[in-house]
Amino acid sequence: MKLPFKRTRSDIKQYAEKLSHDGFKQIFDHIDQLNIKKGVDKMGLDKFINQCAYLAAGSGAISGSGGVFTMVVGMPVDFVNLITQQFRVTMAIMYYSRGSYKITFEEFMGLVAASFKIEAGVAMTKTVMETVAEKLLLAFGVRTAERLIPVVGAVIGGTANYLFVKRMADSVKKSQGISGPVEIKVY
């Protein structure tokens, strides 16, 4: 019985290593930081976070809506969307707290690591990025079995994604010294 668990844990570590090397950087590079700035300026930080949480919830609901088939096809898309929305939220909070929307990948991953309660230290290391990827994969995988049941899986997937983005946003806001609801008015 222990053998399959060890194998699964090993598979997760290998996938996390691959994701941390290329995946996070690719997702980061494809996010338009200027559009995040514009979104926060137009809607305010909390409404922007809600929008990202709803987008994450949508992909979670779709991946769990049809049982096994949509889960198998939809989970990779859902996982990438969940990470993308979390990255967008983190960038929005960084912009709000700093006033500058240009963020380097290393600076960004340091904040993501901190929001997962990982000691990033002065330099971004391969181990930290792998730990972030592994934690994301494990958190995502916990909900996998629950998504096998149509309709119930959609509710669980959507709700879990929504709550994940909202909780991570709260964690990042606290790390940046932002408390309570915030709004930015553009005149």
C-alpha positions in Angstrom: 0.0 0.0 0.0 2.8 2.4 0.7 4.3 1.9 -2.7 1.6 3.7 -4.7 1.7 6.7 -2.3 5.4 7.0 -2.6 5.1 6.8 -6.3 2.4 9.5 -6.4 4.4 11.7 -4.1 7.4 11.2 -6.4 5.3 12.0 -9.5 4.0 15.2 -7.8 7.6 16.3 -7.0 8.7 15.7 -10.6 5.7 17.6 -12.0 6.3 20.4 -9.4 10.0 20.6 -10.5 9.0 20.9 -14.2 6.2 23.5 -13.4 8.6 25.6 -11.3 11.3 25.7 -14.0 9.2 26.6 -17.0 5.5 26.9 -16.2 5.5 29.7 -13.6 7.8 31.8 -15.8 5.6 31.2 -18.9 2.4 32.1 -17.0 4.1 35.2 -15.5 5.4 36.3 -19.0 1.9 36.0 -20.6 0.2 38.2 -18.0 -0.2 41.8 -19.2 0.9 43.9 -16.1 -0.4 47.1 -17.6 -3.9 45.6 -17.9 -3.8 44.6 -14.3 -2.9 48.2 -13.4 -5.8 49.5 -15.5 -8.2 47.0 -13.9 -7.2 47.9 -10.4 -7.4 51.7 -11.2 -10.9 51.2 -12.8 -12.5 48.7 -10.4 -10.6 49.0 -7.2 -8.5 46.3 -5.7 -11.2 44.3 -4.0 -13.5 44.2 -7.1 -10.5 43.1 -9.2 -9.7 40.3 -6.7 -13.4 39.2 -6.9 -13.3 39.2 -10.7 -10.2 36.9 -10.6 -11.9 34.7 -8.0 -15.0 34.4 -10.2 -12.8 33.5 -13.3 -11.1 30.8 -11.2 -14.5 29.6 -10.0 -15.7 29.3 -13.5 -13.0 27.0 -14.7 -13.3 24.9 -11.5 -17.0 24.5 -12.0 -16.6 23.5 -15.7 -13.9 21.0 -14.9 -16.1 19.3 -12.3 -19.4 19.6 -14.1 -19.5 16.4 -16.2 -17.7 13.9 -14.0 -14.7 12.0 -15.2 -14.6 13.2 -18.8 -14.7 16.9 -18.1 -12.3 16.4 -15.1 -9.7 14.7 -17.2 -9.9 17.3 -20.0 -10.6 20.3 -17.9 -8.3 19.9 -14.9 -5.1 21.0 -16.7 -6.9 24.0 -18.1 -8.4 24.7 -14.6 -5.0 24.4 -12.9 -3.4 26.8 -15.3 -6.3 29.2 -14.9 -6.2 29.0 -11.1 -2.4 29.8 -11.1 -3.0 32.6 -13.6 -5.7 34.2 -11.5 -3.6 33.9 -8.4 -0.7 35.5 -10.2 -3.0 38.3 -11.4 -4.3 38.9 -7.9 -0.8 39.0 -6.4 0.4 41.5 -9.1 -2.7 43.6 -8.4 -1.9 43.7 -4.7 1.7 44.5 -5.4 0.7 47.3 -7.7 -1.7 48.7 -5.1 0.8 48.6 -2.3 3.8 50.0 -4.3 2.2 52.2 -6.9 4.3 50.6 -9.6 2.9 47.9 -11.9 6.3 46.7 -13.2 7.3 43.6 -11.3 10.2 41.2 -11.9 9.6 37.5 -11.9 12.0 36.9 -8.9 10.4 39.7 -6.9 7.0 38.2 -7.7 7.9 34.6 -6.8 9.3 35.9 -3.5 5.9 37.3 -2.6 4.1 34.2 -3.9 6.4 32.1 -1.7 5.7 34.3 1.3 1.9 34.0 0.7 2.4 30.2 1.1 4.4 30.8 4.3 7.6 29.8 2.6 10.9 31.4 3.6 12.2 32.9 0.3 15.2 34.6 1.8 17.2 37.1 -0.2 17.5 35.1 -3.5 14.9 33.1 -5.3 16.0 29.5 -5.3 15.0 26.5 -7.4 13.9 24.8 -4.2 11.5 27.6 -3.2 9.9 27.6 -6.6 9.6 23.8 -6.5 8.0 24.0 -3.0 5.4 26.5 -4.2 4.6 24.3 -7.2 4.3 21.2 -5.0 2.0 23.0 -2.5 -0.2 24.2 -5.4 -0.4 20.7 -6.9 -1.2 19.1 -3.5 -3.9 21.7 -2.8 -5.3 21.2 -6.2 -5.2 17.4 -6.0 -7.1 17.2 -2.8 -10.3 18.2 -4.6 -9.8 15.8 -7.5 -11.8 12.9 -6.3 -14.7 15.1 -5.3 -15.0 16.4 -8.9 -15.8 12.9 -10.2 -19.5 13.4 -9.3 -21.3 15.6 -11.9 -23.0 18.8 -10.6 -21.6 18.2 -7.1 -18.1 18.3 -8.6 -19.0 21.6 -10.3 -20.1 23.2 -7.1 -17.0 21.8 -5.2 -14.6 22.8 -8.0 -16.0 26.3 -8.4 -16.3 27.0 -4.7 -12.8 25.6 -3.9 -11.2 27.8 -6.6 -13.1 30.9 -5.5 -12.1 30.4 -1.9 -8.5 29.6 -2.8 -8.0 32.8 -4.7 -9.8 34.9 -2.0 -7.7 33.3 0.9 -4.5 33.7 -1.0 -5.4 37.4 -1.7 -6.0 37.9 2.0 -2.6 36.4 2.7 -0.8 38.6 0.2 -2.7 41.7 1.4 -1.5 41.0 5.0 2.0 40.5 3.8 1.9 43.9 2.1 0.3 45.6 5.1 -3.1 46.1 3.5 -6.1 45.4 5.8 -9.8 45.5 5.2 -11.6 46.4 2.0 -9.8 48.9 -0.3 -11.0 50.9 -3.2 -9.2 53.2 -5.6 -11.1 56.0 -7.1 -10.0 57.3 -10.5 -11.2 60.8 -11.4 
